[in-house]
Amino acid sequence: MSEHPLPQVVIQVENLVQTLGGQEILRGFSLNVYQGETLVLLGRSGGGKSVFLRHLIGLLQPVSGTVTVDREIISGLPERDLARVRRSMGILFQNGALFDSMTVADNVAFPLRERGETDEGIVTAKVEEALQMVDLAGQQGKMPVNLSGGMRKRVALARALINQPRCMLYDEPTAGLDPIVADSIDLLIRRLQRKLGVTSIVVTHDMKSTLTIADHVALLHEGRCYFYGTCDQLRASTDPVIRDFVEGRSHDEP
Amino acid sequence: MAPARYVGDLVFTFARYLGDLALLAAETLHGIFRGEVRPQLVVQQIYEIGFRSQLVVLITGAFTGAVFATQTYFQFHRLQMDAAVGPVVSVSMFRELGPVLCGLIVAGRVGAAMSAEIGTMKVTEQLDALRALAVHPVDYLVVPRFLAMLVSMPLLVAECIGVGILAAYLLTTQILGVSEPYYVHNMLYFTGGRDVAMGLIKGMVFGIVIVFVSCHQGLNAREGAVGVGRATTEAVVIGSLFILVVNFFLTMTLNIFFPAGK
């Protein structure tokens, strides 16, 4: 993957500290995310990747440290003021987090209606376009409970993308999916990034997915950013922690 | 010292809980004053709270009125005060039985549903999805329920009272043989606008209590299905207890403005 030519920092995270349930999850995590790139955040399960991601859209407030989005510090902002920042961002939750009382069409149309779109003709057309983008045309009438895991994630993606966010956050987009569906999600993320030029931050522990979509990779280890670089630098690293992660070694006795 | 500390902790926890409810109420009013009202959701909630509670409220009102009239008749008949059954039932239904029983029924039916629905949304990240889509959960979930309750609860209480009085009237005059004109005359003579006002005000206050207690439990649900179950149970228990306690203080206060008796 290519380096960004003239990078402009969209998201800046400085010394982020977070404690949950008495356990320090993030211990001074710092990271920059540049305009238009796809940054993959790797890390072990339960290592705090999703917790980190939630700080970027203000769903969690840090114990200390700052998150800056488009030069505005969002950590500490009141809930109502965060709405302004969130309108330019989208997030794909690990399980989709679809509204289970609404159809697929109503889920995808939700952000449009909430922003005041009252012309149902426009809403229908945009929903159809968004669902086509995620290869789910014709599924408007289904309820979330009748969808597979992969379909739910794609509907959630369509919902997040319908208002064309400038920055997308993906929480384990391929977790729990079969390799073929996982690959289609990866390609979708890549295609959307190229087509819409959105800055993407993907949290995953899927190495194959990382190598398919990443411009930059960061490794979260013991609450800190242990590695930051390109995919090539990641593969070339001889650091034992990184090698263990890349090669999937546990060091446990058989 | 241990009992004192236990009581202190209890008082502090209760005060903090009341503070949380007050903050939720303030956030709800803030949302309303910011114009964050979704008429479609309000209508939907009026249907859920008001329309779908009709049957249970009507049955409660009818049988409460009937049984209360029967008991009152058996006591008053010995004193040859049969015609006093009408006003006793009517005033009691307006001032206490109607609003309290209706409140308890709605706390059980609607409060549980509110808490379970919002709690499930919380534990399945749907509330986070709302927030991520720049929608404040209080504006989307609590405001419509609050407004719908303000509309529905007085109507439900009125229905409960009306059906209770009607059932008492039919039972007393048609089956127990009390003179119809005396019954109606005494009932209308001793029942006034003050009783109606007290019943409807109590109903509205109980509705507000149910909404905030239930929504608060739902918004703070944790730990998956078990947490939602616990939140739902607590919503009904706390809501019902609050109704009984608030009713006492409301009765004392409202009696100043709407004193009982002719």
Chai-1 contact restraints between the chains, C-beta under 6 A:
chainA,res_idxA,chainB,res_idxB,connection_type,confidence,min_distance_angstrom,max_distance_angstrom,comment,restraint_id
A,I57,B,A132,contact,1.0,0.0,6.0,A-B,restraint_1
A,L59,B,D128,contact,1.0,0.0,6.0,A-B,restraint_2
A,A83,B,A134,contact,1.0,0.0,6.0,A-B,restraint_3
A,R86,B,A134,contact,1.0,0.0,6.0,A-B,restraint_4
A,R87,B,A134,contact,1.0,0.0,6.0,A-B,restraint_5
A,I91,B,A132,contact,1.0,0.0,6.0,A-B,restraint_6
A,F93,B,E125,contact,1.0,0.0,6.0,A-B,restraint_7
A,A97,B,E125,contact,1.0,0.0,6.0,A-B,restraint_8
A,A97,B,Q126,contact,1.0,0.0,6.0,A-B,restraint_9
A,A97,B,A129,contact,1.0,0.0,6.0,A-B,restraint_10
A,F99,B,Q126,contact,1.0,0.0,6.0,A-B,restraint_11
A,P111,B,L133,contact,1.0,0.0,6.0,A-B,restraint_12
A,E114,B,V135,contact,1.0,0.0,6.0,A-B,restraint_13
